[in-house]
Amino acid sequence: MWQQLDQPQYFYVLLLIPALVLLFLWNAFWKKRKQKEFADAPILALLSPEKSVFKPFLKLIVISLGILGVTLALVNPKIGTKIETVKRQGVDIVFAIDVSKSMLAEDVAPNRLEKAKQIVTQVINGLGSDRIGIVAYAGSAFPVLPITTDYSVAKMYLQNMNTDMVSSQGTAFDDAIKISSDFFDDPETSKMIIMLSDGEDHGEGFEEVVAQAKESGVKIITVGLGTEKGGPIPIRYNGTIQSYKKDQEGETVLTKLVPETLKTIAEQGNGGYVYGGATKDVVEFVKNGLDNLEKKDFESQEIAEFESQFQWFLFFGVLFLVLDAFLLERKTSWVTKLNLFNEKKNDKNS
């Protein structure tokens, strides 16, 4: 039988029990000392004939059981009642993200790079059990995150991407496609590269690596970011725009979306091109592309269905706490008649 604990941190509540025991012992010791100062034991027995020696201990046991029951209810033990074998299916996806300086242009809000991050995040949110990786590129490319199913880690790496990650400027599509293709470690898995870029200042010679990727079964989707009207590249200091990038003649540089190369790569890569102005449209486009790919079984897992058992512990915990409230420290008549604790002997002696 499979078992698990939902909130194990609540076990710390059990520290109340030894604290109560210590308090009880200290109180008993203090009472005994004070009683000795007041009178001898035989006289005390005459003055308080209904006082029970056993009841205080019983109340301590009952309240401890009540705390134990409530604590276990908070921890919420679960028991697996059914075990199923579940197969994980999906495809391998690598996001290749342009981090060149031109991606800082704000012709799309908040800027092209942040828009790319938003798009990738929303695509990841819509995935099931697909594996993903991340590549950054400008004048060269380098791996950011290898293939993984840990989407939370992927989002963390994604949010840390910036234009200072690659020193050389430009848009090396060939290098980005080559490194992205190297991520795919399973020849039987369906593969997709999603490239996000403004398409500007690209190099030549990407046709060969696109053909190699296609031959390996890799589909390439390209996403165009920016506007054809373009915008300047801000230079920031402490988050504030100080100026804009200028050319050698001192003129402000305008960077524009150049979709032609992106469309060519998508066409040769047996994928498709989509403009990245509306995140929803890109997510839908990618979803349609993934739906057309064959899903491969990555691995099989045995999953147990767990049912909460807190209600039983809560019932008994509350029952003991209520019982403690009704328990008095004086002798119970029927227990006294049974003389289980030899209390009558003490009365006779007195």
NORRA-V153796 format. One line per field, one symbol per residue. ss: DSSP state (A for helix, B for strand, O for the rest). A space follows every 10 residues. Layout:
ss=???
This chain:
ss=OBBBBOOAAA AAAAAAAAAA AAAAAAAAAA AAAAAAAAOO AAAAAAAOOO BOOOAAAAAA AAAAAAAAAA AAAAAOBBBB BBBBBBBBBB OBBBBBBBOO AAAAOOOOOO OAAAAAAAAA AAAAAOOOOO BBBBBBBOOO BBBBBBBBOO AAAAAAAAAO OOOOOOOOOO BOAAAAAAAA AAOOOOOOOO BBBBBBBOOO OBOOOAAAAA AAAAAOOBBB BBBBOOOOOO BBOBBBBOOB BBBBOBOOOO OBOBBOOOAA AAAAAAAAOO OBBBBOOOAA AAAAAAAAAA AOOOOBBBBB BBBBBBBBOA AAAAAAAAAA AAAAAAOOOB OOAAAAAAOO OOAAAAAAAO
